Amino acid sequence: MMTRLHIKLMLATAALAVGTGLAPAFAASNLTIESWRPDDLPIWQDTILPVFMKEHPDIKVTFAPSDSTQYDAAVRSKLQGGSAGDIITCRPFDASLALFKAGQLADVTSLPGMENFSPTAKVAWSTDDGKQAFCVPMASVLHGFIYNKDAFDKVGITAPPKTMDEFYADLDKIKADGTYIPLDLGTHDQWEAATMGYQNIGPNYWKGEEGRKALIAGTQKLTDPQWVAPFKELAKWKPYLADGFESQSDSDSTNLFQNGRAAIYPAGSWAITSFEKNPDLKMAAFPPPVAKAGDECYISDHVDIAMGINAASKNMEAAKTFMTWVASDEFAALYSNALPGFFSLSSHEVKVKDPIAQQFVAWRNSCKSTIRSTYQILSRGTPNLENDTWTASANVINGTQTPEAAAQKLQAGLDSWYKPAK
C-alpha cells in the first residue's frame, strides 16, 4: 500500500525534475530528420527549428543530414533496419514512391495542411493515379541563366537576351572582348549538361507540360523535332565554353562564376546562395530565351524536395504535428527565405526577400511552369532515361554525338522497356 510518505517523495522527485529541467520521459517527444543536404544544417538549427520548438516545447526536433551521394542508400538501409529518423526528406518521384510502396513512408493524404498544395505541387510525391500522397511538398527549384552584370556592362550589353539569336549575339560580344568566359558550363559530371542545359532550354521547344505529358502518353517521341531542337542548341555552345570544359566539374563552374571570371552561368536557382558568398559579384538572372520573338515562354519549375513520415516512427503524433507545420504558411515563408532559390510549393502567398530569388520566382507570372521531362514514370526502367540524358547532353556539347543520334539513342532505349498505357 502506498503511504503518505511515498506520495510526498514522488511529488518531490517530480518537482525536482521540472525545476532542474529534467522533464519526465513521457512529457516530450524527440524527432529526427533525415536529409541529403548537410549544408543546410545551420539554417535548420538556427532559423527553422527554433520557431517550431518554441511553439511546441514538448517536441524536440534534430536535423541529422547524410552526405548527398550516400543518402538514398543510407535511408533505405536505415528504414529496413529500423534505425531511420522519424522524418524522411523525400526525393521527387520514384525513389520516394518505392519507399511508400514498401510500407516505409506513411500516407499523408489526409494530413491537415495538405489542402494547401495543388495536384501539380503534389505530383512528385503521389501515387501515379494521384489518389495517395506520401510526402509534404516543400520546394521547387527554377532553371534559367545567371549573369555577371560587370561583364555585360564591359561589352555593352544593356539588357539580357530574350531570344536565342540575341543570346548568341551576346555570347559573341563577350567572346570577342576576351575578358570573361562567355558561357560557364562543364561536361565532366554530365548531369549539369542535362539539368542546366537540355532541361533548362528544352521546355520552350516541347511546350512544357504539353510535351512532357505527350511523351509519357506515347503521342510524342524524343526523335520529334521539338525534342531534337534543344540538342541542336546545345551543340552550338561549345565555342563559348572555357578551354578544357570537358574536364570541368560543376564545382569548378561554380568557382569560376563566383570569382567573377565568367559572364553567363546556365543555372539552377539553388546556386544563388553560393554566388552570394562573393559580395563583390554583381549579378542578375534571365529566363531561358525563346526561339523567336513573341513565342510563349516556359520554365522548368521543378518539384525538388519534400518531407515524409517514417511509417515505423515511435513518435507518430509528434511527427504529424511537425508535418502539419511544414505545410503551413509560417514554414513556407521561413524556408523560402532561409534558402533563397528554393521556392515554396504551397498555395500561400510568400514574399521572397532575396533580390536574385525574386527575379527567378517572378518568371512564374509570365511563363508557364513545367518539370523535368525525364522524372515522372520515364526513368523507371533500364536503360534509365534520366541518366542517359546526362550522357547524351554532354556528348552533344562535346561534339562527339550529333543531336539526331543522341535523340535516336534515347528513344530506342526508352522503347526497349516502356510501353505507354493505351
C-alpha positions as CSV (number, residue, x, y, z in Angstrom):
1,M,0.0,0.0,0.0
2,M,1.3,3.5,-0.9
3,T,1.9,5.5,2.2
4,R,1.6,9.3,2.5
5,L,5.4,9.4,2.7
6,H,5.7,7.6,-0.6
7,I,3.4,10.1,-2.3
8,K,5.3,13.0,-0.9
9,L,8.6,11.6,-2.1
10,M,7.1,11.1,-5.7
11,L,5.8,14.6,-5.8
12,A,9.1,16.0,-4.6
13,T,11.0,14.0,-7.2
14,A,8.8,15.2,-10.0
15,A,9.1,18.8,-8.8
16,L,12.9,18.5,-8.7
17,A,12.9,17.1,-12.2
18,V,10.9,20.0,-13.5
19,G,13.0,22.5,-11.5
20,T,16.2,21.2,-12.9
21,G,14.9,20.9,-16.5
22,L,14.9,17.1,-16.3
23,A,11.3,16.6,-17.5
24,P,9.8,13.1,-17.2
25,A,10.4,11.0,-20.3
26,F,6.8,10.8,-21.2
27,A,6.4,14.6,-21.3
28,A,8.3,15.2,-24.5
29,S,8.9,13.6,-28.0
30,N,12.2,13.6,-29.8
31,L,12.0,13.7,-33.6
32,T,15.0,13.2,-36.0
33,I,15.0,14.5,-39.6
34,E,16.9,12.5,-42.3
35,S,18.2,14.8,-45.1
36,W,20.6,14.8,-48.0
37,R,21.6,18.5,-47.5
38,P,24.4,18.8,-44.9
39,D,24.9,22.4,-45.9
40,D,21.5,23.3,-44.6
41,L,22.4,22.2,-41.0
42,P,22.9,25.7,-39.6
43,I,19.7,27.0,-41.2
44,W,17.6,24.3,-39.6
45,Q,19.4,24.5,-36.3
46,D,19.4,28.3,-36.0
47,T,16.4,29.6,-38.1
48,I,13.7,27.0,-38.8
49,L,13.5,24.5,-35.9
50,P,13.7,27.1,-33.1
51,V,10.5,28.6,-34.3
52,F,8.7,25.2,-34.3
53,M,10.1,24.2,-30.9
54,K,9.1,27.5,-29.3
55,E,5.5,26.8,-30.4
56,H,5.8,23.2,-29.4
57,P,8.1,23.0,-26.3
58,D,7.1,19.3,-25.8
59,I,8.7,18.3,-29.2
60,K,12.4,18.4,-29.8
61,V,13.5,18.1,-33.4
62,T,17.0,17.3,-34.6
63,F,18.2,17.8,-38.2
64,A,20.6,14.9,-38.9
65,P,21.7,15.0,-42.6
66,S,23.8,12.5,-44.5
67,D,26.2,13.0,-47.4
68,S,24.1,13.7,-50.6
69,T,25.7,10.9,-52.6
70,Q,25.1,8.3,-49.9
71,Y,21.7,9.5,-48.8
72,D,19.4,7.2,-50.8
73,A,21.2,4.0,-49.9
74,A,21.7,5.1,-46.3
75,V,18.0,5.9,-45.8
76,R,16.9,2.6,-47.4
77,S,19.2,0.7,-45.1
78,K,18.1,2.6,-42.0
79,L,14.4,2.1,-42.8
80,Q,14.9,-1.6,-43.4
81,G,17.0,-1.9,-40.2
82,G,14.6,0.1,-38.1
83,S,17.1,2.8,-37.2
84,A,15.8,5.6,-39.5
85,G,14.7,9.0,-38.2
86,D,11.1,9.9,-37.8
87,I,11.0,12.4,-40.7
88,I,12.4,11.4,-44.1
89,T,13.4,14.1,-46.6
90,C,11.9,12.9,-49.9
91,R,13.4,12.9,-53.3
92,P,10.9,13.5,-56.1
93,F,9.1,10.7,-57.8
94,D,10.3,7.1,-58.0
95,A,12.8,6.9,-55.1
96,S,10.2,8.1,-52.6
97,L,7.4,6.2,-54.3
98,A,9.3,3.0,-53.8
99,L,9.7,3.7,-50.1
100,F,5.9,4.2,-49.9
101,K,5.1,1.0,-51.8
102,A,7.4,-0.8,-49.4
103,G,5.3,0.5,-46.5
104,Q,8.2,2.6,-45.2
105,L,6.6,6.1,-45.6
106,A,3.2,6.9,-44.0
107,D,0.2,8.0,-46.0
108,V,-0.2,11.8,-45.6
109,T,-3.1,12.3,-48.0
110,S,-5.4,13.5,-45.2
111,L,-2.8,15.2,-43.1
112,P,-4.1,18.7,-42.0
113,G,-2.4,21.2,-44.3
114,M,-2.2,19.1,-47.4
115,E,-5.1,21.1,-48.8
116,N,-2.6,23.9,-49.2
117,F,-1.0,22.1,-52.2
118,S,-2.3,21.7,-55.7
119,P,-2.2,18.3,-57.5
120,T,0.7,19.7,-59.6
121,A,2.6,20.5,-56.4
122,K,2.0,17.0,-55.0
123,V,2.7,15.1,-58.3
124,A,6.2,14.1,-57.3
125,W,5.1,12.6,-54.1
126,S,1.8,11.0,-55.0
127,T,0.9,7.6,-56.5
128,D,0.5,7.5,-60.3
129,D,-3.2,7.8,-60.0
130,G,-2.9,10.9,-57.7
131,K,-5.1,9.3,-55.0
132,Q,-2.5,8.9,-52.3
133,A,0.2,11.4,-51.1
134,F,3.2,10.2,-49.1
135,C,5.3,13.4,-48.6
136,V,4.5,17.0,-47.8
137,P,5.9,19.2,-50.6
138,M,8.4,21.8,-49.5
139,A,10.0,23.5,-52.5
140,S,10.8,23.6,-56.2
141,V,13.9,24.9,-58.0
142,L,13.8,27.0,-61.1
143,H,16.2,27.0,-64.1
144,G,17.4,29.9,-66.1
145,F,20.7,31.9,-66.5
146,I,22.6,34.0,-64.0
147,Y,24.8,36.7,-65.5
148,N,27.7,38.8,-64.3
149,K,26.5,42.4,-64.6
150,D,30.0,43.8,-64.9
151,A,30.7,41.5,-67.8
152,F,27.6,42.8,-69.6
153,D,28.5,46.4,-68.9
154,K,32.0,45.9,-70.2
155,V,30.9,44.7,-73.6
156,G,27.9,47.0,-73.9
157,I,25.0,44.6,-73.4
158,T,22.3,46.8,-72.0
159,A,19.6,44.2,-71.5
160,P,19.6,40.4,-71.1
161,P,18.7,38.3,-74.2
162,K,15.1,37.4,-74.8
163,T,15.5,35.2,-78.0
164,M,18.1,32.6,-78.9
165,D,19.5,34.9,-81.6
166,E,20.1,37.6,-79.1
167,F,21.6,35.0,-76.7
168,Y,24.3,34.1,-79.3
169,A,24.9,37.7,-80.3
170,D,25.7,38.5,-76.7
171,L,27.9,35.5,-76.4
172,D,29.8,36.6,-79.5
173,K,30.4,40.0,-78.0
174,I,31.7,38.5,-74.7
175,K,34.0,36.1,-76.6
176,A,35.3,38.9,-78.8
177,D,36.2,41.0,-75.8
178,G,38.1,38.2,-74.3
179,T,37.9,39.2,-70.6
180,Y,35.4,36.7,-69.5
181,I,34.5,33.1,-70.2
182,P,31.2,33.6,-72.2
183,L,29.3,30.5,-71.0
184,D,30.2,28.8,-67.8
185,L,29.4,25.1,-68.1
186,G,31.4,21.9,-67.9
187,T,30.5,18.4,-69.0
188,H,32.7,16.3,-66.7
189,D,29.9,15.4,-64.3
190,Q,27.4,15.1,-67.2
191,W,24.3,15.8,-65.1
192,E,24.8,19.6,-65.4
193,A,24.8,19.3,-69.2
194,A,21.3,17.8,-69.0
195,T,19.9,19.7,-66.0
196,M,21.2,23.2,-66.7
197,G,21.4,22.7,-70.5
198,Y,18.8,20.4,-72.0
199,Q,16.1,20.7,-69.3
200,N,16.7,24.4,-69.0
201,I,16.1,25.5,-72.6
202,G,14.1,22.4,-73.7
203,P,10.6,23.4,-72.4
204,N,10.5,26.3,-74.8
205,Y,10.6,23.8,-77.6
206,W,8.4,20.9,-76.4
207,K,6.0,23.4,-74.8
208,G,6.4,22.4,-71.2
209,E,3.7,20.2,-69.7
210,E,2.1,19.6,-73.1
211,G,5.2,17.9,-74.5
212,R,6.2,16.2,-71.3
213,K,2.8,14.5,-70.9
214,A,2.7,13.6,-74.6
215,L,6.0,11.8,-74.2
216,I,4.5,9.8,-71.3
217,A,1.4,9.1,-73.3
218,G,3.5,8.0,-76.3
219,T,2.0,10.5,-78.7
220,Q,5.4,12.3,-79.0
221,K,8.8,10.8,-79.3
222,L,12.3,12.1,-78.4
223,T,13.1,12.0,-82.1
224,D,10.4,14.5,-82.9
225,P,11.7,18.0,-84.0
226,Q,10.7,19.7,-80.8
227,W,12.8,17.3,-78.7
228,V,15.8,17.3,-81.0
229,A,15.8,21.2,-81.2
230,P,17.3,21.8,-77.7
231,F,20.1,19.3,-78.5
232,K,20.8,21.4,-81.7
233,E,21.1,24.4,-79.5
234,L,23.5,22.7,-77.0
235,A,25.7,21.8,-80.0
236,K,26.2,25.5,-80.6
237,W,27.5,26.1,-77.0
238,K,31.0,24.6,-77.4
239,P,32.8,27.6,-78.8
240,Y,31.7,29.7,-75.9
241,L,32.8,27.4,-73.1
242,A,36.1,27.5,-71.2
243,D,39.2,25.7,-72.5
244,G,39.1,22.2,-71.2
245,F,35.4,22.3,-70.3
246,E,35.3,18.6,-70.9
247,S,37.1,18.1,-67.6
248,Q,35.3,21.0,-65.8
249,S,33.1,19.8,-62.9
250,D,30.1,21.6,-61.6
251,S,32.1,22.8,-58.6
252,D,34.7,24.2,-61.0
253,S,32.0,26.1,-62.9
254,T,30.6,27.4,-59.6
255,N,34.0,28.7,-58.6
256,L,34.6,30.3,-61.9
257,F,31.4,32.3,-61.8
258,Q,31.6,33.1,-58.1
259,N,35.1,34.5,-58.6
260,G,33.9,36.8,-61.4
261,R,35.7,35.1,-64.3
262,A,32.6,34.1,-66.3
263,A,29.8,36.1,-67.9
264,I,26.8,33.7,-68.1
265,Y,26.1,30.7,-65.9
266,P,23.3,28.2,-67.0
267,A,21.8,27.9,-63.6
268,G,19.6,26.2,-61.2
269,S,18.2,28.6,-58.6
270,W,19.9,26.5,-55.9
271,A,23.2,28.2,-56.9
272,I,22.1,31.6,-55.7
273,T,23.5,31.3,-52.2
274,S,26.8,30.0,-53.4
275,F,27.3,33.1,-55.6
276,E,26.2,35.5,-52.9
277,K,29.2,34.5,-50.8
278,N,31.2,36.9,-53.0
279,P,29.8,40.4,-52.1
280,D,31.7,41.9,-55.0
281,L,29.9,39.8,-57.6
282,K,27.1,41.9,-59.2
283,M,24.7,39.5,-60.8
284,A,21.1,39.2,-62.2
285,A,19.1,36.5,-63.9
286,F,17.1,35.9,-67.1
287,P,14.8,33.1,-68.1
288,P,15.6,30.7,-71.0
289,P,15.4,32.7,-74.2
290,V,12.6,31.7,-76.6
291,A,13.3,30.5,-80.2
292,K,11.8,33.7,-81.7
293,A,10.2,36.9,-80.5
294,G,6.6,36.5,-79.5
295,D,6.9,32.8,-78.6
296,E,5.3,31.8,-75.3
297,C,7.9,31.1,-72.7
298,Y,8.2,28.0,-70.4
299,I,10.3,27.5,-67.4
300,S,11.5,24.4,-65.6
301,D,9.9,24.9,-62.1
302,H,11.0,21.5,-60.8
303,V,9.5,19.9,-57.8
304,D,12.6,19.1,-55.8
305,I,12.2,18.4,-52.1
306,A,9.5,17.2,-49.6
307,M,9.3,15.5,-46.3
308,G,7.5,12.3,-45.2
309,I,6.9,10.4,-42.0
310,N,8.7,7.1,-41.3
311,A,5.8,4.7,-41.1
312,A,7.6,2.9,-38.2
313,S,8.1,6.1,-36.1
314,K,7.5,5.6,-32.4
315,N,6.6,9.3,-32.2
316,M,3.8,9.3,-34.8
317,E,1.6,12.0,-33.3
318,A,4.5,14.4,-32.8
319,A,5.7,13.7,-36.4
320,K,2.2,14.5,-37.7
321,T,2.2,17.7,-35.7
322,F,5.6,18.7,-37.2
323,M,4.5,17.8,-40.7
324,T,1.3,19.8,-40.4
325,W,3.6,22.8,-39.5
326,V,5.7,22.1,-42.6
327,A,2.5,22.5,-44.6
328,S,1.8,25.9,-43.0
329,D,2.3,29.4,-44.3
330,E,4.8,30.1,-41.5
331,F,7.1,27.3,-42.6
332,A,6.7,28.3,-46.3
333,A,8.0,31.8,-45.6
334,L,10.7,30.6,-43.2
335,Y,12.1,28.0,-45.7
336,S,11.9,30.2,-48.8
337,N,13.8,33.0,-47.2
338,A,16.3,30.9,-45.3
339,L,17.2,29.1,-48.5
340,P,17.0,31.6,-51.4
341,G,16.4,29.7,-54.6
342,F,14.1,27.0,-53.1
343,F,10.6,28.2,-53.7
344,S,7.6,27.1,-51.7
345,L,5.1,24.8,-53.5
346,S,2.2,25.8,-51.2
347,S,-0.7,28.0,-52.2
348,H,0.2,30.5,-49.5
349,E,1.5,33.9,-50.7
350,V,5.2,34.0,-49.8
351,K,7.2,37.2,-50.0
352,V,10.7,36.3,-51.2
353,K,13.2,38.8,-49.9
354,D,16.4,37.8,-51.8
355,P,16.7,40.0,-54.9
356,I,18.0,37.3,-57.3
357,A,15.5,34.8,-56.0
358,Q,12.8,37.4,-56.6
359,Q,13.8,37.6,-60.2
360,F,13.6,33.8,-60.6
361,V,10.2,33.4,-58.9
362,A,8.7,36.3,-60.9
363,W,9.0,34.2,-64.1
364,R,6.1,32.2,-62.8
365,N,3.9,35.2,-63.6
366,S,4.9,35.5,-67.3
367,C,6.0,31.9,-68.3
368,K,4.3,28.5,-67.9
369,S,5.8,26.1,-65.4
370,T,6.8,22.5,-66.1
371,I,9.0,19.9,-64.5
372,R,12.0,18.0,-65.9
373,S,10.8,15.7,-68.7
374,T,12.5,12.5,-67.5
375,Y,11.5,12.4,-63.9
376,Q,7.9,11.0,-63.9
377,I,7.5,7.4,-65.0
378,L,10.0,7.5,-67.9
379,S,13.1,6.7,-65.8
380,R,11.8,3.6,-64.1
381,G,13.3,1.1,-66.5
382,T,16.7,0.1,-67.9
383,P,18.2,1.9,-69.6
384,N,17.4,4.9,-67.3
385,L,16.2,7.8,-69.4
386,E,17.4,10.4,-66.9
387,N,20.9,9.1,-66.7
388,D,21.1,8.5,-70.4
389,T,20.0,12.1,-71.0
390,W,23.0,13.3,-68.9
391,T,25.4,11.4,-71.2
392,A,23.6,12.4,-74.4
393,S,23.6,16.1,-73.4
394,A,27.3,16.0,-72.5
395,N,28.2,14.2,-75.8
396,V,26.3,16.7,-77.9
397,I,28.1,19.7,-76.2
398,N,31.4,17.9,-76.6
399,G,30.7,17.3,-80.2
400,T,31.1,13.5,-80.0
401,Q,27.4,12.8,-80.9
402,T,25.0,14.6,-83.2
403,P,21.7,15.9,-81.9
404,E,19.8,13.5,-84.1
405,A,21.9,10.5,-83.0
406,A,21.5,11.4,-79.3
407,A,17.8,11.6,-79.7
408,Q,17.6,8.3,-81.6
409,K,19.6,6.5,-78.9
410,L,17.4,7.9,-76.1
411,Q,14.2,6.9,-77.8
412,A,15.5,3.4,-78.6
413,G,16.4,2.9,-75.0
414,L,13.0,4.1,-73.9
415,D,11.2,1.9,-76.4
416,S,13.1,-1.1,-75.2
417,W,11.2,-1.2,-71.9
418,Y,8.5,1.5,-71.8
419,K,5.1,0.8,-73.4
420,P,2.7,3.8,-72.9
421,A,-0.7,3.0,-71.4
422,K,-3.4,2.9,-74.0
